[in-house]
Amino acid sequence: MNYSFLVLTSNSALPNKNAQFQFPKLSSVWFVLVTVFLSTLTPKFYVALTGTSSLISGLIFIFEWWYFQKYGTSFIEQVSVSHLRPLIGGVENSPPVPGFSANNGENETNRQSLSECKVWRNPLNLFRGAEYSRYTWVTGKEPLTYYDMNLSAQDHQTFFTCDTDSLRPSDTVMQKAWRERNPQARIKAAYQALELDNDCATAYVLLAEEEATTIIHAEKYFKQALKAGETVYRKSQHCHPQNSQHEAQLRRDTNVLVYVKRRLAMCARKLGRIKEAVKMMRDLMKEFPLLSMLNIHENLLEALLELQAYADVQAVLAKYDDISLPKSAAICYTAALLKARAVSDRFSPEAASRRGLSTAEINAVEAIHRAVEFNPHVPKYLLEMKSLILPPEHILKRGDSEAVAYAFFHLQHWKRIEGALNLLHCTWEGTFRMIPYPLEKGHLFYPYPSCTETADRELLPTFHDVSVYPQKELPFFIHFTAGLCSFSAMLAVLTHQFPELMVIFAKAVSIVSSPGLA
């Protein structure tokens, strides 16, 4: 190695005050090293470097895109916020100020959001054996998710069991049957319960729901369940005043009777005996007026629409479309349908733009905007912009699952009224101009809950493309990784096509980026 750059100014071996060493500038040394290193690199190195960078950034981009589609957020951003920011010290925990009530409104909104994200049993849910299973046999797809079926199992245990089940062997068997995950095991247990007691109503209910492969077969089982359930219910009524155990038993027997009568009415509706179904539903609502939380009026609304008894539909809406009662897509969209029916047959967007909207048309448009604000997913199914699937056994109000359930049964009623879908098509998107920030502030309802997408993905099968509202913008890191991948891929192609030119360009960039090294 050449050490000529080290010059000793004094001939003496001992240092004195005039002796000095002259070192070159450190930046010059680095410039020499960088220049020597770059001169030894071949074009193949630059091709490999840019190609590898493009591959890695492409893989990161694909993972980011998949993670966003599945979870609705950026993986890099989530890791940065959840793990790196606390380490850096970006999160500051400020103590709450006593007596400060500015968060009361936010807490109230959170409580409302939690209540609106509650999962409800679908009032018009299909029969597992006669409808869901037949779909599986034909398509090979499972229409129900495990989460949805697990919620149904919990409902059955709540409705059909009580603390006194140990007093009757058949009820003890059925208590275990409702907890079974295997359908065949549940059916076998139901037959065992019938061997112990031929009047076990819940056993007939299980067989009607899961073993019957046709609606006619299911109806026969439910008629047997009705006969047994009425006998047990009358016995429980006489024992009711005695103690709390009999009170629980009466509540259970009431649930069984109401469930059976409702399903019998639904069987009659599916078999075309619509007037009979309407009568059964009206009688049930009169006999048990306190069980309005079961939403039997939604079954009644659908049956009355099939009869085209619009005056009766309006009477039901007058009772249940009240500000103090919880809303649903069936309530809001049926009200919009009746308003649209009055003007839809002669509605023309061109004529309306020239002369303006009439009072009746304004009422119809406002009713549509109200319905769309409550559940913005429904119009895409009614206008057949999205394909329908079988509705789940449970729904999330204002969510995609409720939209699927509503459109599955009510699309035919919208098609029957001339011009109703055209009016919906022309006006529904105008709702979003009134609520530019739906997650923060609503117009007629509370802000749209942000939890619907997660719950709907649990309720709806994987082969269904879940509708998301409002549409989420792509995170910054997806744009960044896409740009990085594209840029590095372009460099790789240019380096491969023009290797000598790109080597000169790389050396020039290294020199220009470090002007102090020259």
C-alpha positions in Angstrom: 0.0 0.0 0.0 1.2 3.5 -0.9 1.8 5.7 2.2 3.3 8.5 0.3 0.6 10.8 1.4 2.1 10.7 4.9 5.0 13.3 4.9 7.3 13.9 7.9 8.6 17.5 7.8 11.3 17.0 10.3 14.4 14.8 9.8 14.6 14.2 13.6 13.3 11.0 15.0 12.0 12.8 18.0 9.0 15.0 17.6 9.3 18.7 18.2 7.0 21.6 18.0 7.7 22.1 14.3 6.9 18.5 13.3 3.5 18.1 11.6 1.6 15.4 9.7 -0.5 16.2 6.6 -3.5 14.0 6.3 -5.8 14.2 3.3 -9.5 15.1 3.8 -11.6 12.2 5.0 -14.3 13.0 2.3 -11.6 12.5 -0.4 -10.8 9.1 1.0 -14.5 8.1 0.8 -14.8 9.5 -2.7 -11.8 7.3 -3.8 -13.3 4.2 -2.1 -16.8 4.8 -3.6 -15.3 5.4 -7.1 -13.2 2.3 -6.9 -16.2 0.2 -5.7 -18.5 1.5 -8.4 -15.9 0.9 -11.1 -15.7 -2.8 -10.2 -19.5 -3.3 -10.5 -20.7 -4.9 -13.7 -24.1 -4.3 -15.4 -25.3 -7.7 -14.2 -25.1 -6.4 -10.6 -27.4 -3.5 -11.4 -29.9 -5.7 -13.1 -29.9 -8.1 -10.2 -30.2 -5.2 -7.7 -33.1 -3.5 -9.4 -34.8 -6.8 -10.2 -34.6 -7.9 -6.5 -35.9 -4.5 -5.3 -38.8 -4.8 -7.7 -39.6 -8.3 -6.5 -39.5 -7.4 -2.8 -41.6 -4.2 -3.2 -44.0 -6.2 -5.4 -44.4 -8.8 -2.7 -45.0 -6.1 -0.1 -47.6 -4.5 -2.3 -49.5 -7.8 -2.9 -49.5 -8.5 0.9 -50.6 -4.9 1.7 -53.4 -5.2 -0.8 -54.6 -8.6 0.5 -54.5 -7.4 4.1 -56.5 -4.3 3.2 -59.1 -6.3 1.3 -59.5 -8.7 4.3 -59.2 -6.4 7.3 -59.9 -2.9 5.8 -56.6 -1.4 7.0 -52.9 -1.2 6.1 -50.7 -3.7 7.8 -47.7 -1.4 7.9 -49.8 1.4 9.3 -51.3 -0.8 11.9 -47.9 -2.1 13.0 -46.5 1.4 13.1 -49.4 2.7 15.2 -49.7 -0.3 17.5 -46.1 -1.2 18.1 -43.6 1.3 16.9 -45.4 4.5 18.1 -45.5 3.5 21.8 -41.8 2.6 21.7 -40.9 6.0 20.2 -43.1 7.7 22.8 -45.8 9.0 20.5 -48.7 8.1 22.7 -49.3 10.4 25.6 -51.8 9.4 28.3 -53.3 12.5 29.7 -55.2 12.1 32.9 -59.0 12.7 32.8 -60.1 16.1 34.1 -62.7 15.7 36.9 -66.0 17.3 36.0 -65.2 17.6 32.3 -68.3 16.5 30.4 -67.2 17.1 26.8 -66.9 13.4 26.2 -70.5 12.7 27.2 -71.8 13.1 23.7 -69.1 10.8 22.4 -69.8 8.2 25.0 -73.5 8.4 24.1 -72.7 7.9 20.5 -70.5 4.9 21.3 -73.3 3.3 23.3 -75.7 3.9 20.4 -73.1 2.4 17.9 -72.8 -0.7 20.1 -76.6 -1.1 20.2 -76.8 -0.7 16.5 -74.1 -3.3 16.0 -76.2 -5.8 17.9 -77.0 -9.0 15.9 -80.7 -9.8 15.5 -82.4 -13.0 14.5 -83.7 -12.7 10.9 -87.5 -12.6 11.1 -87.9 -14.4 7.8 -85.0 -16.9 8.2 -85.3 -19.9 6.0 -85.6 -23.6 7.0 -82.3 -25.4 7.3 -83.4 -28.8 5.9 -85.9 -27.7 3.3 -84.0 -24.6 2.0 -80.5 -24.1 3.2 -79.5 -27.8 2.8 -81.1 -28.1 -0.6 -78.9 -25.2 -1.7 -75.9 -27.0 -0.4 -76.9 -30.2 -2.3 -77.3 -28.3 -5.6 -74.3 -25.9 -5.4 -71.9 -27.6 -3.0 -71.6 -24.3 -1.1 -72.4 -23.7 2.5 -74.8 -20.7 2.8 -74.5 -20.4 6.6 -71.3 -19.5 8.5 -70.2 -21.2 11.7 -70.7 -18.0 13.6 -74.3 -17.7 12.3 -75.2 -21.3 13.2 -73.6 -20.9 16.6 -75.8 -17.9 17.3 -78.8 -20.0 16.3 -77.7 -22.7 18.8 -77.6 -20.1 21.5 -81.1 -18.8 20.6 -82.5 -22.3 20.7 -81.0 -22.9 24.1 -82.5 -19.6 25.3 -86.0 -20.2 23.8 -86.5 -23.9 24.3 -84.8 -24.8 27.6 -85.3 -23.8 31.2 -84.2 -24.9 34.7 -87.0 -27.4 35.1 -85.9 -29.6 32.1 -84.4 -32.1 34.5 -88.0 -32.9 35.7 -88.9 -34.3 32.3 -86.5 -36.9 30.7 -87.5 -35.8 27.1 -86.6 -32.2 27.9 -83.3 -33.3 29.3 -82.4 -35.1 26.1 -83.5 -32.0 24.1 -81.4 -29.8 26.2 -78.3 -31.8 25.1 -79.6 -31.9 21.5 -79.6 -28.1 21.2 -75.9 -28.1 22.2 -74.9 -30.7 19.6 -72.8 -29.4 16.7 -73.5 -32.4 14.4 -76.9 -32.1 12.7 -77.3 -35.9 12.6 -76.6 -36.1 16.3 -79.3 -33.5 16.9 -81.8 -35.4 14.8 -81.0 -38.6 16.6 -81.5 -37.0 20.0 -84.9 -35.6 18.8 -86.1 -39.1 18.0 -84.8 -40.3 21.4 -86.8 -37.6 23.1 -90.0 -38.6 21.2 -89.5 -42.2 22.4 -89.5 -40.9 26.0 -92.4 -38.5 25.4 -94.5 -38.5 22.2 -95.7 -35.0 23.1 -92.3 -33.4 23.2 -92.9 -30.2 21.1 -89.3 -29.1 20.9 -88.3 -32.5 19.3 -90.9 -31.9 16.5 -89.5 -28.4 16.1 -86.0 -29.7 15.6 -87.1 -32.3 13.1 -89.2 -29.7 11.2 -86.2 -27.3 11.0 -83.4 -29.8 10.1 -84.7 -33.2 9.0 -87.6 -32.1 6.7 -86.5 -31.7 3.1 -89.6 -29.9 1.9 -91.9 -27.2 3.3 -94.8 -29.6 3.3 -92.9 -32.1 5.4 -91.8 -29.3 7.7 -95.4 -28.1 8.1 -96.5 -31.6 9.2 -93.9 -31.7 11.9 -94.9 -28.2 13.1 -98.5 -29.2 13.3 -97.5 -32.0 15.6 -95.4 -29.6 17.6 -98.4 -27.2 17.8 -100.7 -29.9 19.2 -98.1 -31.0 21.8 -97.1 -27.4 22.6 -100.7 -26.2 23.3 -101.2 -29.1 25.7 -98.0 -28.3 27.6 -98.8 -24.6 27.6 -102.2 -25.0 29.1 -100.7 -27.2 31.9 -98.0 -24.5 32.6 -100.7 -21.8 32.8 -102.4 -23.6 35.7 -99.1 -24.1 37.5 -97.9 -20.6 37.0 -98.7 -19.0 40.4 -96.9 -21.6 42.4 -93.2 -20.7 42.2 -90.4 -19.3 40.1 -89.5 -22.6 38.5 -93.0 -22.9 37.1 -92.7 -19.3 35.9 -89.6 -20.1 34.0 -91.3 -23.2 32.5 -94.3 -21.1 31.4 -92.0 -18.6 29.7 -90.3 -21.5 27.9 -93.6 -23.1 26.9 -94.8 -19.7 25.6 -91.7 -19.3 23.5 -92.2 -22.7 22.0 -95.8 -22.0 21.2 -95.1 -18.6 19.6 -92.2 -20.0 17.6 -94.3 -22.9 16.2 -97.3 -20.7 15.3 -95.0 -18.3 13.5 -93.2 -21.0 11.5 -96.6 -22.5 10.6 -97.7 -19.1 9.2 -94.4 -18.9 7.3 -95.1 -22.4 5.9 -98.5 -21.3 4.7 -96.9 -18.2 3.1 -94.4 -20.3 1.2 -97.0 -22.8 0.1 -99.2 -20.0 -1.4 -101.9 -19.9 1.3 -101.2 -16.2 1.9 -104.5 -15.1 3.4 -104.3 -18.0 5.9 -100.8 -16.9 6.7 -101.9 -13.3 7.3 -104.7 -14.4 9.6 -102.3 -16.6 11.6 -99.8 -13.7 12.0 -102.5 -11.3 13.1 -103.9 -13.7 15.6 -100.5 -14.4 17.0 -99.8 -10.6 17.4 -103.1 -10.2 19.2 -102.6 -13.2 21.5 -99.0 -12.2 22.5 -98.7 -8.4 22.1 -95.7 -8.2 24.4 -93.5 -10.2 22.1 -93.0 -7.4 19.6 -89.2 -7.9 19.8 -89.7 -11.0 17.7 -90.6 -8.6 14.8 -93.6 -10.7 13.6 -94.9 -7.5 12.0 -92.1 -7.9 9.4 -93.5 -11.3 8.4 -97.0 -9.7 8.2 -95.7 -6.8 6.0 -94.2 -9.1 3.5 -97.3 -11.3 3.2 -99.6 -8.2 2.8 -97.3 -6.9 0.1 -97.7 -10.2 -1.7 -101.5 -9.8 -1.5 -101.1 -6.2 -2.7 -103.1 -5.0 0.3 -101.4 -1.7 0.4 -103.9 -0.1 2.7 -103.3 -2.8 5.3 -99.5 -2.3 4.8 -99.9 1.4 5.6 -101.9 0.5 8.7 -99.1 -1.7 10.0 -96.5 1.0 9.2 -98.6 3.5 11.1 -98.2 1.4 14.2 -94.6 0.3 14.0 -92.9 3.1 12.0 -92.8 5.2 15.2 -89.9 7.4 16.3 -89.8 5.6 19.7 -89.5 2.1 18.1 -86.4 0.5 16.6 -86.2 0.8 12.8 -85.3 -1.8 10.2 -84.8 -2.0 6.5 -88.2 -3.6 6.1 -89.9 -0.7 7.8 -88.0 2.1 6.0 -88.0 0.6 2.5 -91.6 -0.5 2.7 -92.6 3.1 3.7 -90.5 4.4 0.7 -92.2 1.8 -1.6 -95.7 3.0 -0.7 -94.7 6.7 -1.3 -93.1 5.8 -4.6 -96.1 3.8 -5.7 -98.2 7.0 -5.7 -95.9 8.7 -8.3 -93.6 6.1 -9.9 -95.8 5.1 -12.9 -95.6 8.6 -14.4 -92.2 9.8 -13.0 -89.7 11.0 -15.6 -86.4 12.5 -14.6 -86.4 14.8 -17.7 -89.8 16.1 -17.0 -89.0 16.6 -13.3 -85.9 18.6 -14.2 -88.0 20.9 -16.4 -91.0 21.5 -14.2 -89.6 20.6 -10.8 -90.8 17.9 -8.3 -94.4 17.8 -7.2 -95.3 17.5 -3.5 -96.0 13.8 -3.8 -92.7 13.3 -5.7 -90.8 15.2 -3.0 -92.3 13.0 -0.3 -91.3 9.9 -2.3 -87.8 11.1 -2.8 -87.4 12.0 0.9 -88.7 8.6 1.9 -86.1 6.9 -0.4 -83.4 9.1 1.1 -84.5 8.1 4.6 -84.4 4.4 3.7 -81.0 4.7 2.0 -79.6 6.6 5.0 -80.7 3.8 7.3 -79.3 1.0 5.1 -77.2 2.2 2.1 -76.6 -1.4 0.9 -80.1 -2.3 -0.2 -80.4 -0.3 -3.5 -77.6 -2.3 -5.1 -79.5 -5.5 -4.6 -82.9 -4.1 -5.6 -81.4 -2.6 -8.7 -79.5 -5.9 -9.3 -76.1 -4.3 -9.3 -75.0 -7.0 -6.9 -76.0 -10.7 -6.9 -78.2 -12.0 -4.2 -77.5 -15.0 -1.9 -79.6 -16.9 0.6 -80.1 -14.6 3.6 -78.4 -15.6 6.9 -80.2 -16.7 10.0 -79.1 -13.5 11.8 -78.7 -10.0 10.5 -77.0 -6.8 11.5 -79.3 -3.8 11.3 -78.0 -1.2 8.8 -75.5 -3.8 7.5 -75.1 -5.8 4.3 -76.6 -8.9 6.0 -79.9 -7.0 6.6 -79.8 -5.7 3.0 -79.4 -9.3 1.6 -82.3 -10.5 3.8 -84.6 -7.6 2.8 -83.9 -7.7 -0.9 -84.2 -11.5 -1.0 -87.9 -11.3 0.0 -88.9 -7.8 -1.2 -87.3 -7.4 -4.6 -90.4 -9.0 -6.2 -92.6 -6.4 -4.6 -90.6 -3.5 -6.0 -90.7 -5.0 -9.4 -94.4 -5.4 -9.3 -95.0 -1.6 -8.9 -94.4 0.0 -12.3 -91.6 2.6 -12.2 -90.6 2.1 -8.5 -87.2 0.8 -9.3 -86.7 3.6 -11.9 -87.5 6.2 -9.2 -85.1 4.4 -6.8 -82.4 4.4 -9.5 -82.7 8.1 -10.2 -82.7 9.3 -6.6 -80.9 6.9 -4.2 -77.4 8.3 -4.7 -78.6 11.8 -3.8 -78.7 10.6 -0.2 -74.9 10.7 0.1 -74.8 14.4 -0.7 -76.7 15.1 2.5 -74.4 13.0 4.7 -70.8 13.6 3.4 -69.4 12.2 6.6 -71.8 9.4 7.6 -69.5 7.9 10.3 -69.5 11.3 12.1 -72.9 12.7 11.6 -76.2 11.5 10.2 -79.2 13.3 8.8 -82.3 11.5 10.2 -80.5 8.7 12.1 -77.5 8.3 14.2 -74.1 8.2 12.5 -73.5 5.0 10.5 -71.8 2.4 12.8 -68.3 1.6 11.8 -68.5 -2.0 13.0 -70.9 -3.3 10.3 -68.2 -4.6 8.0 -66.6 -6.9 10.5 -69.9 -8.3 11.8 -71.2 -8.9 8.3 -68.1 -10.8 7.3 -68.8 -13.1 10.2 -72.5 -13.6 9.2 -72.2 -13.9 5.4 -70.4 -16.7 3.6 -66.9 -16.2 2.2 -68.1 -16.5 -1.5 -70.2 -13.4 -1.0 -68.6 -10.0 -1.8 -69.5 -8.0 1.3 -70.8 -4.5 0.6 -68.8 -1.8 2.5 -70.1 1.6 3.4 -68.6 4.2 3.2 -66.0 3.1 0.7 -62.6 3.2 2.2 -59.7 5.0 0.5 -56.6 3.0 -0.3 -54.0 3.6 2.5 -50.8 5.6 1.7 -48.5 2.5 2.0 -50.4 0.7 -0.8 -49.8 3.7 -3.1 -46.2 3.9 -1.9 -45.4 0.2 -2.4 -47.1 0.3 -5.8 -45.0 3.2 -6.9 -41.8 1.7 -5.5 -42.5 -1.6 -7.3 -43.2 0.2 -10.6 -40.1 2.4 -10.4 -37.7 -0.4 -9.5 -39.2 -2.6 -12.2 -38.7 0.2 -14.7 -35.0 0.6 -13.6 -34.5 -3.2 -13.9 -35.8 -3.2 -17.5 -33.7 -0.1 -18.5 -30.6 -1.6 -16.9 -31.2 -4.9 -18.8 -31.7 -3.1 -22.1 -29.0 -0.4 -21.8 -26.5 -1.8 -19.2 -23.5 0.5 -20.1 -25.6 3.7 -20.1 -27.3 2.8 -16.8 -23.8 2.1 -15.2 -22.7 5.6 -16.3 -25.9 7.0 -15.0 -25.5 5.3 -11.6 -22.0 6.6 -11.2 -23.1 10.1 -12.2 -25.9 10.0 -9.7 -23.5 8.9 -6.9 -21.2 11.8 -7.7 -23.9 14.4 -8.0 -25.6 13.3 -4.8 -22.3 13.8 -2.9 -20.8 17.0 -4.3 -18.5 17.4 -1.3 -16.6 14.2 -2.1 -15.2 15.6 -5.4 
